[in-house]
Amino acid sequence: QVQLVESGGGLVQPGGSLRLSCAASGSIFSTNVMGWYRQAPGKERELVATISRGSTTNYANSVKGRFTISRDNAKNTVYLQMNSLKPEDTAVYFCSAGVALRYMDYWGQGTQVTVSS
């Protein structure tokens, strides 16, 4: 079993920055891939970014060049640095983990990110 605890959401103005953190506890094998997904009101959950234990990254086209995912394997923690935030980035952001991208079996409770003036 893996537990994921997210932090760092909040309200920010357009063009601003936020950093999300997600600490994982439990099976290290089950956190081979960690990532962030988001769900806006009335929309389906979508992938934002993922990172493997070997630091291979994957980004949604909509956040490339603005968001950076990183991880600290010693702390089993993943981060999402979000810069140049836009109103369309407003969503609940979920941390996820799994043995592979196709098997993201573990989810955090979500943290709200609101981009508004």
C-alpha positions as CSV (number, residue, x, y, z in Angstrom):
1,Q,0.0,0.0,0.0
2,V,1.0,3.6,-0.7
3,Q,-0.2,6.7,0.9
4,L,0.2,10.1,-0.9
5,V,0.0,13.4,0.9
6,E,-0.2,16.5,-1.2
7,S,0.5,20.1,-0.2
8,G,1.1,23.5,-1.9
9,G,-2.1,24.4,-3.6
10,G,-3.8,27.8,-3.3
11,L,-4.9,31.0,-5.0
12,V,-2.5,32.8,-7.3
13,Q,-2.8,35.5,-9.9
14,P,-2.3,34.9,-13.6
15,G,1.4,34.8,-14.4
16,G,2.3,33.7,-10.9
17,S,3.9,30.5,-9.6
18,L,3.1,27.7,-7.2
19,R,4.9,24.6,-6.1
20,L,3.1,21.4,-5.3
21,S,4.6,18.6,-3.2
22,C,3.5,15.0,-2.7
23,A,5.1,12.7,-0.1
24,A,4.7,9.0,-0.5
25,S,4.9,6.4,2.2
26,G,4.8,2.6,1.8
27,S,6.1,0.4,-1.0
28,I,9.0,2.0,-2.9
29,F,8.4,-0.4,-5.8
30,S,4.9,1.0,-6.1
31,T,6.2,4.5,-6.6
32,N,8.4,3.7,-9.6
33,V,6.4,6.3,-11.5
34,M,5.0,9.4,-9.8
35,G,3.0,12.2,-11.3
36,W,0.4,14.8,-11.3
37,Y,-3.0,14.9,-12.8
38,R,-5.7,17.5,-12.7
39,Q,-9.4,17.8,-13.0
40,A,-11.2,21.0,-13.7
41,P,-15.0,21.5,-13.1
42,G,-17.0,19.7,-15.7
43,K,-13.9,18.1,-17.3
44,E,-12.3,14.7,-17.2
45,R,-9.1,14.1,-15.2
46,E,-6.0,14.7,-17.4
47,L,-2.3,14.0,-17.1
48,V,-0.2,17.0,-16.2
49,A,3.3,15.4,-15.8
50,T,4.9,12.2,-14.7
51,I,8.5,11.2,-13.7
52,S,10.1,7.8,-13.3
53,R,12.5,6.8,-10.6
54,G,15.2,7.3,-13.2
55,S,14.0,10.9,-13.9
56,T,12.4,10.3,-17.2
57,T,9.7,12.9,-17.6
58,N,6.5,13.3,-19.5
59,Y,4.4,16.5,-19.9
60,A,1.1,17.5,-21.3
61,N,1.5,19.8,-24.2
62,S,-0.5,22.5,-22.4
63,V,2.1,22.8,-19.6
64,K,5.4,22.2,-21.5
65,G,7.8,25.0,-20.8
66,R,5.8,26.3,-17.8
67,F,5.7,23.4,-15.4
68,T,8.6,21.3,-14.1
69,I,8.3,17.9,-12.4
70,S,11.0,16.6,-10.2
71,R,11.5,14.0,-7.4
72,D,13.6,13.3,-4.5
73,N,14.0,9.5,-4.3
74,A,15.5,9.6,-0.9
75,K,12.4,11.3,0.5
76,N,10.0,9.5,-1.9
77,T,8.6,12.9,-2.8
78,V,7.6,14.4,-6.1
79,Y,7.3,18.1,-6.8
80,L,5.5,20.2,-9.5
81,Q,6.9,23.7,-10.0
82,M,4.2,25.7,-11.9
83,N,5.2,29.0,-13.5
84,S,3.4,31.4,-15.7
85,L,0.1,30.1,-14.4
86,K,-3.0,30.8,-16.5
87,P,-6.7,30.8,-15.5
88,E,-7.1,27.5,-17.5
89,D,-4.7,25.8,-15.1
90,T,-7.4,26.1,-12.4
91,A,-8.2,22.6,-11.2
92,V,-7.9,20.1,-8.4
93,Y,-4.4,18.6,-8.8
94,F,-3.9,15.0,-7.8
95,C,-0.7,13.2,-7.0
96,S,-0.5,9.7,-8.3
97,A,2.0,6.8,-8.1
98,G,2.4,3.3,-9.6
99,V,4.8,0.7,-10.9
100,A,4.4,2.0,-14.4
101,L,2.5,4.8,-16.3
102,R,-0.2,2.3,-17.3
103,Y,-0.6,1.2,-13.6
104,M,-1.0,4.4,-11.6
105,D,-2.9,2.7,-8.8
106,Y,-2.4,5.2,-6.0
107,W,-3.9,8.6,-5.6
108,G,-3.8,11.5,-3.2
109,Q,-6.7,13.4,-2.0
110,G,-6.2,16.3,-4.3
111,T,-5.2,20.0,-3.8
112,Q,-7.0,23.0,-5.3
113,V,-5.1,25.4,-7.5
114,T,-7.0,28.5,-8.5
115,V,-5.6,31.0,-10.9
116,S,-7.6,34.2,-10.8
117,S,-7.1,38.0,-10.6
